[in-house]
Amino acid sequence: LAAAATPDAAALPVADLAGRPAAVRTRIVRGWLAARGVPGLGAAQLRAVDALVTDWHGQGPVSLPSGAVVTRSSGMLLCARTDR
């Protein structure tokens, strides 16, 4: 992954994720979100975030546990907290 796509990065470049196998994308996204304080994601939530990468058609944000929301903007996945 590019430096911007490390688990510590504030945003994940979609281009770095798109060509990877689903299992690898899932591990990357899960680690990235865990680093942001979003634990214990279910399969449906991971699929919804993955769809922001693999099935992008302008859909809105994905709400996650712990008050987090993942959005796609300018080719990046962004994670924000709504409980702050």
All heavy atoms as a GROMACS GRO file, in nm:
protein
  592
    1LEU      N    1   0.083  -0.120   0.000
    1LEU     CA    2   0.000   0.000   0.000
    1LEU      C    3   0.086   0.125   0.000
    1LEU      O    4   0.194   0.126   0.057
    1LEU     CB    5  -0.087   0.003   0.126
    1LEU     CG    6  -0.206  -0.089   0.131
    1LEU    CD1    7  -0.271  -0.081   0.267
    1LEU    CD2    8  -0.304  -0.059   0.026
    2ALA      N    9   0.032   0.229  -0.054
    2ALA     CA   10   0.101   0.357  -0.049
    2ALA      C   11   0.104   0.406   0.095
    2ALA      O   12   0.027   0.364   0.178
    2ALA     CB   13   0.028   0.458  -0.138
    3ALA      N   14   0.193   0.498   0.123
    3ALA     CA   15   0.208   0.550   0.258
    3ALA      C   16   0.076   0.605   0.312
    3ALA      O   17   0.046   0.592   0.429
    3ALA     CB   18   0.314   0.660   0.261
    4ALA      N   19  -0.006   0.664   0.225
    4ALA     CA   20  -0.132   0.722   0.270
    4ALA      C   21  -0.234   0.616   0.309
    4ALA      O   22  -0.335   0.646   0.368
    4ALA     CB   23  -0.190   0.811   0.160
    5ALA      N   24  -0.209   0.489   0.276
    5ALA     CA   25  -0.306   0.385   0.304
    5ALA      C   26  -0.266   0.297   0.422
    5ALA      O   27  -0.320   0.191   0.440
    5ALA     CB   28  -0.326   0.300   0.180
    6THR      N   29  -0.172   0.341   0.502
    6THR     CA   30  -0.136   0.265   0.621
    6THR      C   31  -0.249   0.276   0.721
    6THR      O   32  -0.330   0.369   0.714
    6THR     CB   33  -0.006   0.318   0.682
    6THR    OG1   34  -0.028   0.453   0.724
    6THR    CG2   35   0.110   0.310   0.585
    7PRO      N   36  -0.258   0.184   0.817
    7PRO     CA   37  -0.367   0.191   0.915
    7PRO      C   38  -0.372   0.323   0.991
    7PRO      O   39  -0.476   0.361   1.041
    7PRO     CB   40  -0.338   0.074   1.008
    7PRO     CG   41  -0.262  -0.022   0.925
    7PRO     CD   42  -0.179   0.064   0.832
    8ASP      N   43  -0.260   0.394   1.002
    8ASP     CA   44  -0.257   0.521   1.074
    8ASP      C   45  -0.308   0.638   0.990
    8ASP      O   46  -0.329   0.746   1.043
    8ASP     CB   47  -0.114   0.554   1.118
    8ASP     CG   48  -0.062   0.453   1.219
    8ASP    OD1   49  -0.144   0.379   1.277
    8ASP    OD2   50   0.060   0.447   1.238
    9ALA      N   51  -0.326   0.618   0.861
    9ALA     CA   52  -0.366   0.727   0.773
    9ALA      C   53  -0.507   0.776   0.804
    9ALA      O   54  -0.594   0.699   0.841
    9ALA     CB   55  -0.358   0.682   0.627
   10ALA      N   56  -0.527   0.905   0.786
   10ALA     CA   57  -0.659   0.964   0.810
   10ALA      C   58  -0.759   0.922   0.703
   10ALA      O   59  -0.878   0.920   0.727
   10ALA     CB   60  -0.647   1.116   0.816
   11ALA      N   61  -0.710   0.890   0.584
   11ALA     CA   62  -0.796   0.850   0.473
   11ALA      C   63  -0.731   0.736   0.398
   11ALA      O   64  -0.609   0.722   0.398
   11ALA     CB   65  -0.818   0.968   0.379
   12LEU      N   66  -0.813   0.653   0.335
   12LEU     CA   67  -0.762   0.543   0.254
   12LEU      C   68  -0.790   0.571   0.108
   12LEU      O   69  -0.906   0.593   0.070
   12LEU     CB   70  -0.832   0.412   0.292
   12LEU     CG   71  -0.786   0.341   0.416
   12LEU    CD1   72  -0.870   0.215   0.439
   12LEU    CD2   73  -0.640   0.303   0.407
   13PRO      N   74  -0.687   0.570   0.024
   13PRO     CA   75  -0.709   0.588  -0.120
   13PRO      C   76  -0.782   0.468  -0.180
   13PRO      O   77  -0.738   0.354  -0.165
   13PRO     CB   78  -0.568   0.599  -0.177
   13PRO     CG   79  -0.478   0.621  -0.061
   13PRO     CD   80  -0.546   0.562   0.057
   14VAL      N   81  -0.893   0.493  -0.246
   14VAL     CA   82  -0.972   0.388  -0.307
   14VAL      C   83  -0.889   0.313  -0.411
   14VAL      O   84  -0.897   0.190  -0.420
   14VAL     CB   85  -1.101   0.446  -0.368
   14VAL    CG1   86  -1.174   0.344  -0.452
   14VAL    CG2   87  -1.190   0.499  -0.256
   15ALA      N   88  -0.807   0.383  -0.486
   15ALA     CA   89  -0.726   0.319  -0.590
   15ALA      C   90  -0.633   0.213  -0.532
   15ALA      O   91  -0.606   0.112  -0.597
   15ALA     CB   92  -0.647   0.424  -0.666
   16ASP      N   93  -0.584   0.234  -0.411
   16ASP     CA   94  -0.496   0.136  -0.347
   16ASP      C   95  -0.571   0.010  -0.305
   16ASP      O   96  -0.513  -0.096  -0.292
   16ASP     CB   97  -0.428   0.195  -0.223
   16ASP     CG   98  -0.317   0.292  -0.257
   16ASP    OD1   99  -0.281   0.303  -0.377
   16ASP    OD2  100  -0.267   0.357  -0.164
   17LEU      N  101  -0.700   0.023  -0.282
   17LEU     CA  102  -0.781  -0.090  -0.237
   17LEU      C  103  -0.850  -0.164  -0.350
   17LEU      O  104  -0.866  -0.285  -0.344
   17LEU     CB  105  -0.890  -0.040  -0.140
   17LEU     CG  106  -0.844   0.018  -0.009
   17LEU    CD1  107  -0.962   0.080   0.064
   17LEU    CD2  108  -0.778  -0.088   0.077
   18ALA      N  109  -0.891  -0.093  -0.452
   18ALA     CA  110  -0.981  -0.147  -0.554
   18ALA      C  111  -0.931  -0.274  -0.622
   18ALA      O  112  -1.010  -0.366  -0.646
   18ALA     CB  113  -1.011  -0.040  -0.659
   19GLY      N  114  -0.805  -0.283  -0.652
   19GLY     CA  115  -0.753  -0.398  -0.724
   19GLY      C  116  -0.714  -0.516  -0.637
   19GLY      O  117  -0.671  -0.619  -0.688
   20ARG      N  118  -0.731  -0.504  -0.510
   20ARG     CA  119  -0.691  -0.610  -0.417
   20ARG      C  120  -0.803  -0.711  -0.398
   20ARG      O  121  -0.921  -0.678  -0.411
   20ARG     CB  122  -0.651  -0.550  -0.283
   20ARG     CG  123  -0.530  -0.460  -0.296
   20ARG     CD  124  -0.489  -0.404  -0.162
   20ARG     NE  125  -0.376  -0.316  -0.176
   20ARG     CZ  126  -0.250  -0.357  -0.178
   20ARG    NH1  127  -0.221  -0.484  -0.164
   20ARG    NH2  128  -0.152  -0.270  -0.191
   21PRO      N  129  -0.767  -0.835  -0.365
   21PRO     CA  130  -0.870  -0.936  -0.335
   21PRO      C  131  -0.956  -0.891  -0.216
   21PRO      O  132  -0.910  -0.818  -0.128
   21PRO     CB  133  -0.789  -1.060  -0.299
   21PRO     CG  134  -0.653  -1.038  -0.357
   21PRO     CD  135  -0.631  -0.889  -0.356
   22ALA      N  136  -1.080  -0.938  -0.214
   22ALA     CA  137  -1.175  -0.898  -0.110
   22ALA      C  138  -1.121  -0.923   0.030
   22ALA      O  139  -1.137  -0.839   0.119
   22ALA     CB  140  -1.307  -0.972  -0.130
   23ALA      N  141  -1.056  -1.037   0.053
   23ALA     CA  142  -1.005  -1.068   0.187
   23ALA      C  143  -0.899  -0.967   0.231
   23ALA      O  144  -0.893  -0.928   0.347
   23ALA     CB  145  -0.948  -1.209   0.190
   24VAL      N  146  -0.817  -0.924   0.138
   24VAL     CA  147  -0.712  -0.825   0.169
   24VAL      C  148  -0.776  -0.689   0.196
   24VAL      O  149  -0.741  -0.622   0.293
   24VAL     CB  150  -0.608  -0.817   0.055
   24VAL    CG1  151  -0.509  -0.705   0.079
   24VAL    CG2  152  -0.537  -0.951   0.039
   25ARG      N  153  -0.871  -0.649   0.111
   25ARG     CA  154  -0.942  -0.523   0.135
   25ARG      C  155  -1.007  -0.522   0.273
   25ARG      O  156  -0.998  -0.424   0.346
   25ARG     CB  157  -1.050  -0.499   0.030
   25ARG     CG  158  -1.001  -0.451  -0.103
   25ARG     CD  159  -1.114  -0.399  -0.190
   25ARG     NE  160  -1.233  -0.482  -0.192
   25ARG     CZ  161  -1.255  -0.582  -0.278
   25ARG    NH1  162  -1.164  -0.611  -0.371
   25ARG    NH2  163  -1.367  -0.650  -0.273
   26THR      N  164  -1.070  -0.632   0.308
   26THR     CA  165  -1.138  -0.641   0.438
   26THR      C  166  -1.040  -0.625   0.553
   26THR      O  167  -1.067  -0.552   0.649
   26THR     CB  168  -1.211  -0.776   0.450
   26THR    OG1  169  -1.311  -0.782   0.347
   26THR    CG2  170  -1.277  -0.792   0.584
   27ARG      N  171  -0.925  -0.690   0.545
   27ARG     CA  172  -0.825  -0.678   0.652
   27ARG      C  173  -0.773  -0.534   0.662
   27ARG      O  174  -0.756  -0.480   0.771
   27ARG     CB  175  -0.708  -0.773   0.628
   27ARG     CG  176  -0.739  -0.916   0.667
   27ARG     CD  177  -0.616  -1.003   0.674
   27ARG     NE  178  -0.540  -1.007   0.551
   27ARG     CZ  179  -0.560  -1.094   0.452
   27ARG    NH1  180  -0.655  -1.183   0.460
   27ARG    NH2  181  -0.484  -1.091   0.346
   28ILE      N  182  -0.749  -0.472   0.547
   28ILE     CA  183  -0.700  -0.334   0.547
   28ILE      C  184  -0.804  -0.240   0.608
   28ILE      O  185  -0.773  -0.159   0.695
   28ILE     CB  186  -0.661  -0.289   0.405
   28ILE    CG1  187  -0.538  -0.367   0.357
   28ILE    CG2  188  -0.635  -0.138   0.401
   28ILE    CD1  189  -0.510  -0.352   0.208
   29VAL      N  190  -0.928  -0.252   0.562
   29VAL     CA  191  -1.034  -0.164   0.611
   29VAL      C  192  -1.059  -0.188   0.759
   29VAL      O  193  -1.072  -0.094   0.838
   29VAL     CB  194  -1.163  -0.181   0.528
   29VAL    CG1  195  -1.281  -0.114   0.594
   29VAL    CG2  196  -1.142  -0.127   0.387
   30ARG      N  197  -1.064  -0.314   0.801
   30ARG     CA  198  -1.087  -0.345   0.942
   30ARG      C  199  -0.976  -0.285   1.029
   30ARG      O  200  -1.004  -0.224   1.132
   30ARG     CB  201  -1.095  -0.496   0.962
   30ARG     CG  202  -1.135  -0.535   1.104
   30ARG     CD  203  -1.134  -0.685   1.123
   30ARG     NE  204  -1.226  -0.757   1.038
   30ARG     CZ  205  -1.352  -0.785   1.068
   30ARG    NH1  206  -1.402  -0.743   1.181
   30ARG    NH2  207  -1.427  -0.853   0.986
   31GLY      N  208  -0.851  -0.299   0.988
   31GLY     CA  209  -0.739  -0.242   1.063
   31GLY      C  210  -0.743  -0.090   1.067
   31GLY      O  211  -0.717  -0.029   1.170
   32TRP      N  212  -0.776  -0.030   0.954
   32TRP     CA  213  -0.785   0.116   0.945
   32TRP      C  214  -0.893   0.168   1.038
   32TRP      O  215  -0.871   0.264   1.112
   32TRP     CB  216  -0.812   0.154   0.800
   32TRP     CG  217  -0.837   0.298   0.773
   32TRP    CD1  218  -0.747   0.400   0.784
   32TRP    CD2  219  -0.958   0.357   0.729
   32TRP    NE1  220  -0.806   0.520   0.748
   32TRP    CE2  221  -0.936   0.496   0.714
   32TRP    CE3  222  -1.084   0.307   0.698
   32TRP    CZ2  223  -1.035   0.583   0.671
   32TRP    CZ3  224  -1.182   0.394   0.655
   32TRP    CH2  225  -1.157   0.531   0.642
   33LEU      N  226  -1.009   0.103   1.038
   33LEU     CA  227  -1.118   0.147   1.124
   33LEU      C  228  -1.088   0.119   1.271
   33LEU      O  229  -1.121   0.200   1.357
   33LEU     CB  230  -1.249   0.081   1.081
   33LEU     CG  231  -1.303   0.132   0.947
   33LEU    CD1  232  -1.419   0.046   0.900
   33LEU    CD2  233  -1.343   0.278   0.957
   34ALA      N  234  -1.025   0.007   1.301
   34ALA     CA  235  -0.988  -0.023   1.440
   34ALA      C  236  -0.894   0.084   1.494
   34ALA      O  237  -0.905   0.125   1.610
   34ALA     CB  238  -0.925  -0.161   1.449
   35ALA      N  239  -0.803   0.132   1.409
   35ALA     CA  240  -0.710   0.238   1.450
   35ALA      C  241  -0.785   0.368   1.479
   35ALA      O  242  -0.733   0.455   1.550
   35ALA     CB  243  -0.605   0.262   1.342
   36ARG      N  244  -0.906   0.382   1.428
   36ARG     CA  245  -0.990   0.498   1.452
   36ARG      C  246  -1.091   0.477   1.563
   36ARG      O  247  -1.184   0.553   1.580
   36ARG     CB  248  -1.067   0.532   1.324
   36ARG     CG  249  -0.993   0.633   1.249
   36ARG     CD  250  -0.990   0.628   1.103
   36ARG     NE  251  -0.867   0.696   1.067
   36ARG     CZ  252  -0.748   0.637   1.072
   36ARG    NH1  253  -0.734   0.515   1.102
   36ARG    NH2  254  -0.640   0.706   1.044
   37GLY      N  255  -1.077   0.365   1.636
   37GLY     CA  256  -1.165   0.338   1.748
   37GLY      C  257  -1.299   0.278   1.709
   37GLY      O  258  -1.397   0.293   1.781
   38VAL      N  259  -1.303   0.209   1.596
   38VAL     CA  260  -1.426   0.143   1.551
   38VAL      C  261  -1.405  -0.008   1.561
   38VAL      O  262  -1.354  -0.070   1.468
   38VAL     CB  263  -1.462   0.183   1.406
   38VAL    CG1  264  -1.593   0.119   1.364
   38VAL    CG2  265  -1.468   0.334   1.392
   39PRO      N  266  -1.440  -0.067   1.675
   39PRO     CA  267  -1.417  -0.210   1.694
   39PRO      C  268  -1.534  -0.296   1.647
   39PRO      O  269  -1.644  -0.245   1.624
   39PRO     CB  270  -1.404  -0.220   1.846
   39PRO     CG  271  -1.501  -0.117   1.895
   39PRO     CD  272  -1.492  -0.003   1.793
   40GLY      N  273  -1.510  -0.423   1.636
   40GLY     CA  274  -1.615  -0.523   1.618
   40GLY      C  275  -1.712  -0.503   1.504
   40GLY      O  276  -1.832  -0.507   1.526
   41LEU      N  277  -1.662  -0.483   1.386
   41LEU     CA  278  -1.752  -0.467   1.271
   41LEU      C  279  -1.807  -0.602   1.227
   41LEU      O  280  -1.736  -0.702   1.225
   41LEU     CB  281  -1.677  -0.405   1.153
   41LEU     CG  282  -1.627  -0.264   1.174
   41LEU    CD1  283  -1.551  -0.218   1.051
   41LEU    CD2  284  -1.742  -0.170   1.203
   42GLY      N  285  -1.934  -0.603   1.191
   42GLY     CA  286  -1.995  -0.724   1.137
   42GLY      C  287  -1.971  -0.734   0.987
   42GLY      O  288  -1.927  -0.638   0.922
   43ALA      N  289  -2.003  -0.850   0.934
   43ALA     CA  290  -1.983  -0.874   0.791
   43ALA      C  291  -2.064  -0.778   0.705
   43ALA      O  292  -2.015  -0.728   0.603
   43ALA     CB  293  -2.018  -1.019   0.757
   44ALA      N  294  -2.186  -0.749   0.745
   44ALA     CA  295  -2.270  -0.658   0.665
   44ALA      C  296  -2.211  -0.517   0.663
   44ALA      O  297  -2.214  -0.450   0.559
   44ALA     CB  298  -2.412  -0.655   0.721
   45GLN      N  299  -2.157  -0.473   0.775
   45GLN     CA  300  -2.096  -0.339   0.780
   45GLN      C  301  -1.971  -0.334   0.693
   45GLN      O  302  -1.949  -0.237   0.620
   45GLN     CB  303  -2.064  -0.302   0.924
   45GLN     CG  304  -2.190  -0.284   1.006
   45GLN     CD  305  -2.164  -0.298   1.154
   45GLN    OE1  306  -2.077  -0.374   1.198
   45GLN    NE2  307  -2.241  -0.225   1.233
   46LEU      N  308  -1.890  -0.438   0.698
   46LEU     CA  309  -1.770  -0.443   0.614
   46LEU      C  310  -1.808  -0.446   0.466
   46LEU      O  311  -1.744  -0.380   0.384
   46LEU     CB  312  -1.683  -0.562   0.650
   46LEU     CG  313  -1.602  -0.545   0.778
   46LEU    CD1  314  -1.540  -0.677   0.820
   46LEU    CD2  315  -1.495  -0.439   0.760
   47ARG      N  316  -1.912  -0.520   0.432
   47ARG     CA  317  -1.958  -0.522   0.292
   47ARG      C  318  -2.004  -0.384   0.248
   47ARG      O  319  -1.978  -0.342   0.134
   47ARG     CB  320  -2.071  -0.624   0.273
   47ARG     CG  321  -2.022  -0.767   0.259
   47ARG     CD  322  -2.133  -0.859   0.210
   47ARG     NE  323  -2.251  -0.858   0.295
   47ARG     CZ  324  -2.269  -0.936   0.402
   47ARG    NH1  325  -2.176  -1.022   0.436
   47ARG    NH2  326  -2.380  -0.928   0.472
   48ALA      N  327  -2.072  -0.312   0.335
   48ALA     CA  328  -2.120  -0.178   0.300
   48ALA      C  329  -2.003  -0.083   0.276
   48ALA      O  330  -2.005  -0.004   0.181
   48ALA     CB  331  -2.211  -0.124   0.410
   49VAL      N  332  -1.899  -0.091   0.360
   49VAL     CA  333  -1.780  -0.008   0.340
   49VAL      C  334  -1.709  -0.052   0.212
   49VAL      O  335  -1.666   0.032   0.132
   49VAL     CB  336  -1.686  -0.013   0.462
   49VAL    CG1  337  -1.555   0.060   0.432
   49VAL    CG2  338  -1.754   0.046   0.585
   50ASP      N  339  -1.698  -0.183   0.190
   50ASP     CA  340  -1.634  -0.234   0.070
   50ASP      C  341  -1.706  -0.186  -0.056
   50ASP      O  342  -1.643  -0.159  -0.158
   50ASP     CB  343  -1.627  -0.386   0.074
   50ASP     CG  344  -1.535  -0.444  -0.031
   50ASP    OD1  345  -1.417  -0.400  -0.038
   50ASP    OD2  346  -1.579  -0.532  -0.106
   51ALA      N  347  -1.838  -0.173  -0.049
   51ALA     CA  348  -1.914  -0.125  -0.165
   51ALA      C  349  -1.876   0.018  -0.200
   51ALA      O  350  -1.887   0.058  -0.317
   51ALA     CB  351  -2.064  -0.135  -0.138
   52LEU      N  352  -1.829   0.095  -0.103
   52LEU     CA  353  -1.780   0.230  -0.134
   52LEU      C  354  -1.656   0.224  -0.223
   52LEU      O  355  -1.625   0.320  -0.293
   52LEU     CB  356  -1.747   0.306  -0.006
   52LEU     CG  357  -1.863   0.338   0.088
   52LEU    CD1  358  -1.810   0.402   0.216
   52LEU    CD2  359  -1.965   0.426   0.021
   53VAL      N  360  -1.588   0.111  -0.220
   53VAL     CA  361  -1.468   0.090  -0.303
   53VAL      C  362  -1.505   0.022  -0.435
   53VAL      O  363  -1.468   0.070  -0.541
   53VAL     CB  364  -1.363   0.005  -0.228
   53VAL    CG1  365  -1.244  -0.028  -0.317
   53VAL    CG2  366  -1.319   0.074  -0.100
   54THR      N  367  -1.577  -0.088  -0.427
   54THR     CA  368  -1.597  -0.175  -0.544
   54THR      C  369  -1.725  -0.151  -0.621
   54THR      O  370  -1.736  -0.195  -0.735
   54THR     CB  371  -1.595  -0.322  -0.501
   54THR    OG1  372  -1.703  -0.345  -0.411
   54THR    CG2  373  -1.463  -0.358  -0.434
   55ASP      N  374  -1.823  -0.086  -0.561
   55ASP     CA  375  -1.953  -0.065  -0.627
   55ASP      C  376  -1.998   0.079  -0.607
   55ASP      O  377  -2.112   0.106  -0.570
   55ASP     CB  378  -2.056  -0.163  -0.569
   55ASP     CG  379  -2.186  -0.164  -0.647
   55ASP    OD1  380  -2.184  -0.129  -0.768
   55ASP    OD2  381  -2.290  -0.197  -0.588
   56TRP      N  382  -1.907   0.171  -0.632
   56TRP     CA  383  -1.935   0.313  -0.608
   56TRP      C  384  -2.032   0.367  -0.712
   56TRP      O  385  -2.012   0.356  -0.832
   56TRP     CB  386  -1.805   0.391  -0.614
   56TRP     CG  387  -1.824   0.538  -0.602
   56TRP    CD1  388  -1.798   0.631  -0.698
   56TRP    CD2  389  -1.873   0.611  -0.488
   56TRP    NE1  390  -1.827   0.757  -0.651
   56TRP    CE2  391  -1.873   0.747  -0.522
   56TRP    CE3  392  -1.916   0.573  -0.362
   56TRP    CZ2  393  -1.916   0.846  -0.434
   56TRP    CZ3  394  -1.958   0.671  -0.274
   56TRP    CH2  395  -1.957   0.806  -0.310
   57HIS      N  396  -2.142   0.423  -0.664
   57HIS     CA  397  -2.239   0.490  -0.751
   57HIS      C  398  -2.300   0.610  -0.680
   57HIS      O  399  -2.416   0.643  -0.699
   57HIS     CB  400  -2.346   0.393  -0.801
   57HIS     CG  401  -2.416   0.318  -0.691
   57HIS    ND1  402  -2.370   0.197  -0.645
   57HIS    CD2  403  -2.525   0.348  -0.618
   57HIS    CE1  404  -2.450   0.155  -0.547
   57HIS    NE2  405  -2.545   0.245  -0.529
   58GLY      N  406  -2.219   0.673  -0.595
   58GLY     CA  407  -2.261   0.794  -0.527
   58GLY      C  408  -2.340   0.773  -0.400
   58GLY      O  409  -2.404   0.865  -0.350
   59GLN      N  410  -2.337   0.650  -0.348
   59GLN     CA  411  -2.415   0.624  -0.227
   59GLN      C  412  -2.366   0.707  -0.109
   59GLN      O  413  -2.253   0.754  -0.108
   59GLN     CB  414  -2.417   0.474  -0.192
   59GLN     CG  415  -2.284   0.412  -0.158
   59GLN     CD  416  -2.215   0.348  -0.277
   59GLN    OE1  417  -2.213   0.406  -0.385
   59GLN    NE2  418  -2.156   0.232  -0.257
   60GLY      N  419  -2.452   0.722  -0.013
   60GLY     CA  420  -2.421   0.802   0.104
   60GLY      C  421  -2.330   0.731   0.202
   60GLY      O  422  -2.277   0.624   0.173
   61PRO      N  423  -2.314   0.790   0.319
   61PRO     CA  424  -2.222   0.737   0.418
   61PRO      C  425  -2.270   0.604   0.477
   61PRO      O  426  -2.388   0.572   0.475
   61PRO     CB  427  -2.220   0.845   0.526
   61PRO     CG  428  -2.344   0.922   0.507
   61PRO     CD  429  -2.380   0.912   0.362
   62VAL      N  430  -2.174   0.529   0.529
   62VAL     CA  431  -2.202   0.403   0.598
   62VAL      C  432  -2.185   0.429   0.747
   62VAL      O  433  -2.077   0.468   0.792
   62VAL     CB  434  -2.104   0.293   0.552
   62VAL    CG1  435  -2.126   0.165   0.632
   62VAL    CG2  436  -2.119   0.266   0.403
   63SER      N  437  -2.292   0.410   0.823
   63SER     CA  438  -2.287   0.429   0.968
   63SER      C  439  -2.236   0.302   1.034
   63SER      O  440  -2.279   0.192   1.000
   63SER     CB  441  -2.427   0.460   1.022
   63SER     OG  442  -2.472   0.583   0.971
   64LEU      N  443  -2.143   0.319   1.128
   64LEU     CA  444  -2.079   0.208   1.196
   64LEU      C  445  -2.094   0.222   1.347
   64LEU      O  446  -2.134   0.328   1.396
   64LEU     CB  447  -1.930   0.204   1.159
   64LEU     CG  448  -1.900   0.189   1.010
   64LEU    CD1  449  -1.752   0.202   0.985
   64LEU    CD2  450  -1.952   0.056   0.958
   65PRO      N  451  -2.060   0.116   1.422
   65PRO     CA  452  -2.068   0.124   1.567
   65PRO      C  453  -1.979   0.234   1.623
   65PRO      O  454  -1.889   0.282   1.556
   65PRO     CB  455  -2.018  -0.012   1.615
   65PRO     CG  456  -2.025  -0.102   1.498
   65PRO     CD  457  -2.014  -0.014   1.376
   66SER      N  458  -2.004   0.269   1.743
   66SER     CA  459  -1.924   0.369   1.814
   66SER      C  460  -1.937   0.509   1.754
   66SER      O  461  -1.848   0.592   1.770
   66SER     CB  462  -1.777   0.329   1.820
   66SER     OG  463  -1.763   0.202   1.879
   67GLY      N  464  -2.045   0.536   1.680
   67GLY     CA  465  -2.067   0.669   1.627
   67GLY      C  466  -1.980   0.707   1.509
   67GLY      O  467  -1.961   0.825   1.481
   68ALA      N  468  -1.927   0.611   1.438
   68ALA     CA  469  -1.842   0.639   1.323
   68ALA      C  470  -1.922   0.632   1.194
   68ALA      O  471  -2.020   0.559   1.183
   68ALA     CB  472  -1.726   0.541   1.316
   69VAL      N  473  -1.878   0.710   1.095
   69VAL     CA  474  -1.937   0.712   0.962
   69VAL      C  475  -1.823   0.710   0.861
   69VAL      O  476  -1.727   0.785   0.873
   69VAL     CB  477  -2.023   0.839   0.942
   69VAL    CG1  478  -2.076   0.846   0.800
   69VAL    CG2  479  -2.137   0.842   1.041
   70VAL      N  480  -1.836   0.623   0.760
   70VAL     CA  481  -1.737   0.618   0.653
   70VAL      C  482  -1.802   0.673   0.527
   70VAL      O  483  -1.913   0.634   0.491
   70VAL     CB  484  -1.686   0.475   0.629
   70VAL    CG1  485  -1.589   0.471   0.511
   70VAL    CG2  486  -1.618   0.420   0.753
   71THR      N  487  -1.731   0.763   0.461
   71THR     CA  488  -1.778   0.821   0.336
   71THR      C  489  -1.668   0.808   0.231
   71THR      O  490  -1.552   0.782   0.264
   71THR     CB  491  -1.811   0.971   0.353
   71THR    OG1  492  -1.696   1.039   0.401
   71THR    CG2  493  -1.926   0.991   0.448
   72ARG      N  494  -1.708   0.826   0.107
   72ARG     CA  495  -1.610   0.832  -0.002
   72ARG      C  496  -1.616   0.971  -0.061
   72ARG      O  497  -1.724   1.022  -0.093
   72ARG     CB  498  -1.644   0.728  -0.108
   72ARG     CG  499  -1.549   0.735  -0.227
   72ARG     CD  500  -1.572   0.623  -0.323
   72ARG     NE  501  -1.502   0.646  -0.448
   72ARG     CZ  502  -1.473   0.552  -0.535
   72ARG    NH1  503  -1.509   0.428  -0.513
   72ARG    NH2  504  -1.409   0.582  -0.646
   73SER      N  505  -1.499   1.032  -0.075
   73SER     CA  506  -1.491   1.165  -0.132
   73SER      C  507  -1.358   1.181  -0.204
   73SER      O  508  -1.253   1.147  -0.148
   73SER     CB  509  -1.503   1.270  -0.021
   73SER     OG  510  -1.492   1.400  -0.073
   74SER      N  511  -1.362   1.228  -0.326
   74SER     CA  512  -1.241   1.253  -0.406
   74SER      C  513  -1.148   1.133  -0.409
   74SER      O  514  -1.027   1.146  -0.396
   74SER     CB  515  -1.168   1.375  -0.352
   74SER     OG  516  -1.250   1.489  -0.355
   75GLY      N  517  -1.205   1.014  -0.425
   75GLY     CA  518  -1.124   0.893  -0.436
   75GLY      C  519  -1.064   0.844  -0.306
   75GLY      O  520  -0.973   0.762  -0.308
   76MET      N  521  -1.117   0.893  -0.194
   76MET     CA  522  -1.064   0.852  -0.063
   76MET      C  523  -1.179   0.804   0.025
   76MET      O  524  -1.289   0.857   0.019
   76MET     CB  525  -0.997   0.971   0.007
   76MET     CG  526  -0.886   1.036  -0.073
   76MET     SD  527  -0.742   0.933  -0.090
   76MET     CE  528  -0.661   0.964   0.064
   77LEU      N  529  -1.150   0.704   0.110
   77LEU     CA  530  -1.242   0.667   0.216
   77LEU      C  531  -1.205   0.750   0.337
   77LEU      O  532  -1.088   0.760   0.374
   77LEU     CB  533  -1.231   0.519   0.252
   77LEU     CG  534  -1.281   0.418   0.150
   77LEU    CD1  535  -1.272   0.277   0.208
   77LEU    CD2  536  -1.422   0.449   0.105
   78LEU      N  537  -1.306   0.811   0.398
   78LEU     CA  538  -1.286   0.896   0.515
   78LEU      C  539  -1.371   0.843   0.629
   78LEU      O  540  -1.485   0.801   0.608
   78LEU     CB  541  -1.328   1.040   0.483
   78LEU     CG  542  -1.264   1.101   0.358
   78LEU    CD1  543  -1.336   1.228   0.319
   78LEU    CD2  544  -1.118   1.126   0.382
   79CYS      N  545  -1.316   0.846   0.749
   79CYS     CA  546  -1.389   0.803   0.867
   79CYS      C  547  -1.404   0.921   0.962
   79CYS      O  548  -1.306   0.986   0.997
   79CYS     CB  549  -1.314   0.689   0.937
   79CYS     SG  550  -1.397   0.627   1.084
   80ALA      N  551  -1.528   0.948   0.999
   80ALA     CA  552  -1.556   1.059   1.092
   80ALA      C  553  -1.638   1.006   1.208
   80ALA      O  554  -1.710   0.907   1.194
   80ALA     CB  555  -1.632   1.170   1.020
   81ARG      N  556  -1.627   1.072   1.320
   81ARG     CA  557  -1.706   1.037   1.438
   81ARG      C  558  -1.824   1.133   1.444
   81ARG      O  559  -1.807   1.254   1.431
   81ARG     CB  560  -1.621   1.052   1.564
   81ARG     CG  561  -1.493   0.970   1.567
   81ARG     CD  562  -1.520   0.824   1.569
   81ARG     NE  563  -1.595   0.791   1.690
   81ARG     CZ  564  -1.579   0.680   1.757
   81ARG    NH1  565  -1.494   0.592   1.716
   81ARG    NH2  566  -1.649   0.658   1.865
   82THR      N  567  -1.942   1.078   1.466
   82THR     CA  568  -2.061   1.162   1.476
   82THR      C  569  -2.098   1.189   1.621
   82THR      O  570  -2.189   1.267   1.647
   82THR     CB  571  -2.182   1.095   1.406
   82THR    OG1  572  -2.206   0.968   1.468
   82THR    CG2  573  -2.155   1.077   1.258
   83ASP      N  574  -2.029   1.128   1.714
   83ASP     CA  575  -2.062   1.142   1.856
   83ASP      C  576  -1.976   1.245   1.927
   83ASP      O  577  -1.972   1.249   2.048
   83ASP     CB  578  -2.053   1.007   1.927
   83ASP     CG  579  -1.914   0.944   1.917
   83ASP    OD1  580  -1.828   0.998   1.845
   83ASP    OD2  581  -1.893   0.840   1.982
   84ARG      N  582  -1.907   1.328   1.854
   84ARG     CA  583  -1.821   1.429   1.916
   84ARG      C  584  -1.883   1.564   1.908
   84ARG      O  585  -1.959   1.599   1.828
   84ARG     CB  586  -1.684   1.432   1.850
   84ARG     CG  587  -1.608   1.306   1.880
   84ARG     CD  588  -1.470   1.317   1.826
   84ARG     NE  589  -1.405   1.190   1.852
   84ARG     CZ  590  -1.294   1.151   1.800
   84ARG    NH1  591  -1.230   1.229   1.717
   84ARG    NH2  592  -1.240   1.038   1.829
   0.00000   0.00000   0.00000
